[in-house]
Amino acid sequence: MIRVGYGQDAHKFLKSPSAKKCIIGGLVFDDVEGLDADSDGDIVYHAICNAITSITHVPILGDVAIKMCKEENITDSFQYLKKALATLGEWKIVFVALAIEAKRPKFQKRALELRQSVAGALGIDVDLVGITFTSGQELTHFGQGLGVECRAVVTFIKSIHV
C-alpha cells in the first residue's frame, strides 16, 4: 500500500539584531536572523512533521510539539520530528520531496548538506531526499526576504499481509 503525505510550514524572520539562530533542515544559517517561532522554527522538519500527520492523523505540531515546547521547554524541532516518526507504525518513508521558497538565505550551495541532514534525521538514504529552491521573484513575503517557507511531499509504503 502506498500513501503520499503533504505538509507545509512557514515563518518570518525575527527583527535584527537577534540572538536566535536560524535553523533550517537541522542546519544553522548564520547569515540571517532566527525564525519567529516558539520552537527553533525549522520549516523543513515542521513541513515533514505535517506530512506525517497527514497520514497518521496524530497532530504533532498542533498538539505534541506545543506540549513539549511549553511544558518541557523543548524547542529543538528534531525532537518533534522523532515523535512524528514514532507514530508511523508499519509505514516506511520511501521518498521526500522538499520545495523551499525564500530570497534569503542562499540555499543552493548547501543543497547536498541539507539533503544529508534530512536523510540522517529520517534514517533514509540521501538519494531518497530531493530538494528544490526558488526565490519566488519577490511575489510573496518569502520572495521578498521577510521569511521562509517549505512544502514537503512524502511517499510512504506499508506491506500488506495477506
Contacts in CASP RR format, 6 or more apart in sequence:
PFRMAT RR
TARGET T0000
AUTHOR 0000-0000-0000
METHOD contacts of the structure
MODEL  1
MIRVGYGQDAHKFLKSPSAKKCIIGGLVFDDVEGLDADSDGDIVYHAICN
AITSITHVPILGDVAIKMCKEENITDSFQYLKKALATLGEWKIVFVALAI
EAKRPKFQKRALELRQSVAGALGIDVDLVGITFTSGQELTHFGQGLGVEC
RAVVTFIKSIHV
1 157 0 8 1.000
1 158 0 8 1.000
1 159 0 8 1.000
1 160 0 8 1.000
2 155 0 8 1.000
2 156 0 8 1.000
2 157 0 8 1.000
3 55 0 8 1.000
3 91 0 8 1.000
3 155 0 8 1.000
3 156 0 8 1.000
3 158 0 8 1.000
4 153 0 8 1.000
4 154 0 8 1.000
4 155 0 8 1.000
4 156 0 8 1.000
5 51 0 8 1.000
5 52 0 8 1.000
5 54 0 8 1.000
5 55 0 8 1.000
5 152 0 8 1.000
5 153 0 8 1.000
5 154 0 8 1.000
5 155 0 8 1.000
5 156 0 8 1.000
6 50 0 8 1.000
6 51 0 8 1.000
6 54 0 8 1.000
6 151 0 8 1.000
6 152 0 8 1.000
6 153 0 8 1.000
6 154 0 8 1.000
7 47 0 8 1.000
7 48 0 8 1.000
7 50 0 8 1.000
7 51 0 8 1.000
7 53 0 8 1.000
7 54 0 8 1.000
7 151 0 8 1.000
7 152 0 8 1.000
7 153 0 8 1.000
7 154 0 8 1.000
8 47 0 8 1.000
8 50 0 8 1.000
8 149 0 8 1.000
8 150 0 8 1.000
8 151 0 8 1.000
8 152 0 8 1.000
9 41 0 8 1.000
9 43 0 8 1.000
9 44 0 8 1.000
9 46 0 8 1.000
9 47 0 8 1.000
9 50 0 8 1.000
9 61 0 8 1.000
9 149 0 8 1.000
9 150 0 8 1.000
10 43 0 8 1.000
10 142 0 8 1.000
10 147 0 8 1.000
10 148 0 8 1.000
10 149 0 8 1.000
10 150 0 8 1.000
11 35 0 8 1.000
11 36 0 8 1.000
11 37 0 8 1.000
11 41 0 8 1.000
11 43 0 8 1.000
11 147 0 8 1.000
11 148 0 8 1.000
12 35 0 8 1.000
12 36 0 8 1.000
12 141 0 8 1.000
12 146 0 8 1.000
12 147 0 8 1.000
13 22 0 8 1.000
13 32 0 8 1.000
13 33 0 8 1.000
13 34 0 8 1.000
13 35 0 8 1.000
13 36 0 8 1.000
13 145 0 8 1.000
13 146 0 8 1.000
13 147 0 8 1.000
13 148 0 8 1.000
14 20 0 8 1.000
14 33 0 8 1.000
14 34 0 8 1.000
14 35 0 8 1.000
14 36 0 8 1.000
15 33 0 8 1.000
16 33 0 8 1.000
17 33 0 8 1.000
18 33 0 8 1.000
18 34 0 8 1.000
20 33 0 8 1.000
20 34 0 8 1.000
20 35 0 8 1.000
20 40 0 8 1.000
21 28 0 8 1.000
21 29 0 8 1.000
21 30 0 8 1.000
21 34 0 8 1.000
21 40 0 8 1.000
22 28 0 8 1.000
22 29 0 8 1.000
22 30 0 8 1.000
22 32 0 8 1.000
22 33 0 8 1.000
22 34 0 8 1.000
22 35 0 8 1.000
22 105 0 8 1.000
23 29 0 8 1.000
23 34 0 8 1.000
23 35 0 8 1.000
23 40 0 8 1.000
23 41 0 8 1.000
23 42 0 8 1.000
23 77 0 8 1.000
24 42 0 8 1.000
24 43 0 8 1.000
24 44 0 8 1.000
24 100 0 8 1.000
24 105 0 8 1.000
24 107 0 8 1.000
24 114 0 8 1.000
24 148 0 8 1.000
24 150 0 8 1.000
25 42 0 8 1.000
25 43 0 8 1.000
25 44 0 8 1.000
25 45 0 8 1.000
25 114 0 8 1.000
25 117 0 8 1.000
25 118 0 8 1.000
25 121 0 8 1.000
26 42 0 8 1.000
26 44 0 8 1.000
26 45 0 8 1.000
26 77 0 8 1.000
26 78 0 8 1.000
26 117 0 8 1.000
26 118 0 8 1.000
26 121 0 8 1.000
27 110 0 8 1.000
27 113 0 8 1.000
27 114 0 8 1.000
27 117 0 8 1.000
29 105 0 8 1.000
31 104 0 8 1.000
31 105 0 8 1.000
31 106 0 8 1.000
32 104 0 8 1.000
32 105 0 8 1.000
35 41 0 8 1.000
35 42 0 8 1.000
35 43 0 8 1.000
35 147 0 8 1.000
35 148 0 8 1.000
38 66 0 8 1.000
38 69 0 8 1.000
38 70 0 8 1.000
38 75 0 8 1.000
39 46 0 8 1.000
39 65 0 8 1.000
39 69 0 8 1.000
39 75 0 8 1.000
39 76 0 8 1.000
39 77 0 8 1.000
39 80 0 8 1.000
40 75 0 8 1.000
40 76 0 8 1.000
40 77 0 8 1.000
41 77 0 8 1.000
42 77 0 8 1.000
42 78 0 8 1.000
43 100 0 8 1.000
43 148 0 8 1.000
43 149 0 8 1.000
43 150 0 8 1.000
44 98 0 8 1.000
44 100 0 8 1.000
44 114 0 8 1.000
44 118 0 8 1.000
44 150 0 8 1.000
44 152 0 8 1.000
45 77 0 8 1.000
45 78 0 8 1.000
45 80 0 8 1.000
45 81 0 8 1.000
45 121 0 8 1.000
46 61 0 8 1.000
46 77 0 8 1.000
46 80 0 8 1.000
46 150 0 8 1.000
47 98 0 8 1.000
47 150 0 8 1.000
47 151 0 8 1.000
47 152 0 8 1.000
48 81 0 8 1.000
48 84 0 8 1.000
48 96 0 8 1.000
48 98 0 8 1.000
48 118 0 8 1.000
48 122 0 8 1.000
48 152 0 8 1.000
48 154 0 8 1.000
49 60 0 8 1.000
49 61 0 8 1.000
49 65 0 8 1.000
49 77 0 8 1.000
49 80 0 8 1.000
49 81 0 8 1.000
49 84 0 8 1.000
50 60 0 8 1.000
50 61 0 8 1.000
50 152 0 8 1.000
51 152 0 8 1.000
51 153 0 8 1.000
51 154 0 8 1.000
52 58 0 8 1.000
52 60 0 8 1.000
52 84 0 8 1.000
52 85 0 8 1.000
52 87 0 8 1.000
52 88 0 8 1.000
52 154 0 8 1.000
53 59 0 8 1.000
53 60 0 8 1.000
53 61 0 8 1.000
53 84 0 8 1.000
55 91 0 8 1.000
55 156 0 8 1.000
56 84 0 8 1.000
56 87 0 8 1.000
56 88 0 8 1.000
56 91 0 8 1.000
58 64 0 8 1.000
58 84 0 8 1.000
58 87 0 8 1.000
60 80 0 8 1.000
60 83 0 8 1.000
60 84 0 8 1.000
60 87 0 8 1.000
61 80 0 8 1.000
64 80 0 8 1.000
64 83 0 8 1.000
64 84 0 8 1.000
65 77 0 8 1.000
65 80 0 8 1.000
65 83 0 8 1.000
68 74 0 8 1.000
68 79 0 8 1.000
68 80 0 8 1.000
68 83 0 8 1.000
69 75 0 8 1.000
74 80 0 8 1.000
78 121 0 8 1.000
81 121 0 8 1.000
81 122 0 8 1.000
85 122 0 8 1.000
88 156 0 8 1.000
90 158 0 8 1.000
90 159 0 8 1.000
91 156 0 8 1.000
91 157 0 8 1.000
91 158 0 8 1.000
92 156 0 8 1.000
92 157 0 8 1.000
92 158 0 8 1.000
93 122 0 8 1.000
93 124 0 8 1.000
93 128 0 8 1.000
93 154 0 8 1.000
93 155 0 8 1.000
93 156 0 8 1.000
94 128 0 8 1.000
94 155 0 8 1.000
94 156 0 8 1.000
94 157 0 8 1.000
95 128 0 8 1.000
95 129 0 8 1.000
95 130 0 8 1.000
95 154 0 8 1.000
95 155 0 8 1.000
96 118 0 8 1.000
96 122 0 8 1.000
96 124 0 8 1.000
96 128 0 8 1.000
96 129 0 8 1.000
96 130 0 8 1.000
96 152 0 8 1.000
96 153 0 8 1.000
96 154 0 8 1.000
96 155 0 8 1.000
97 130 0 8 1.000
97 131 0 8 1.000
97 132 0 8 1.000
97 152 0 8 1.000
97 153 0 8 1.000
97 154 0 8 1.000
98 118 0 8 1.000
98 129 0 8 1.000
98 130 0 8 1.000
98 131 0 8 1.000
98 132 0 8 1.000
98 150 0 8 1.000
98 151 0 8 1.000
98 152 0 8 1.000
99 131 0 8 1.000
99 132 0 8 1.000
99 133 0 8 1.000
99 134 0 8 1.000
99 150 0 8 1.000
99 151 0 8 1.000
99 152 0 8 1.000
100 107 0 8 1.000
100 131 0 8 1.000
100 132 0 8 1.000
100 133 0 8 1.000
100 134 0 8 1.000
100 148 0 8 1.000
100 149 0 8 1.000
100 150 0 8 1.000
101 133 0 8 1.000
101 134 0 8 1.000
101 135 0 8 1.000
101 136 0 8 1.000
101 140 0 8 1.000
101 142 0 8 1.000
101 143 0 8 1.000
101 148 0 8 1.000
101 149 0 8 1.000
101 150 0 8 1.000
102 133 0 8 1.000
102 135 0 8 1.000
102 142 0 8 1.000
102 143 0 8 1.000
102 145 0 8 1.000
102 147 0 8 1.000
102 148 0 8 1.000
102 149 0 8 1.000
103 135 0 8 1.000
103 136 0 8 1.000
103 138 0 8 1.000
103 142 0 8 1.000
103 143 0 8 1.000
103 144 0 8 1.000
103 145 0 8 1.000
104 145 0 8 1.000
107 114 0 8 1.000
107 133 0 8 1.000
108 133 0 8 1.000
111 131 0 8 1.000
111 133 0 8 1.000
112 126 0 8 1.000
114 131 0 8 1.000
115 126 0 8 1.000
115 129 0 8 1.000
115 130 0 8 1.000
115 131 0 8 1.000
116 126 0 8 1.000
118 129 0 8 1.000
118 131 0 8 1.000
119 125 0 8 1.000
119 126 0 8 1.000
119 128 0 8 1.000
119 129 0 8 1.000
120 126 0 8 1.000
122 129 0 8 1.000
135 143 0 8 1.000
136 142 0 8 1.000
136 143 0 8 1.000
137 143 0 8 1.000
138 144 0 8 1.000
140 149 0 8 1.000
141 147 0 8 1.000
142 148 0 8 1.000
142 149 0 8 1.000
END
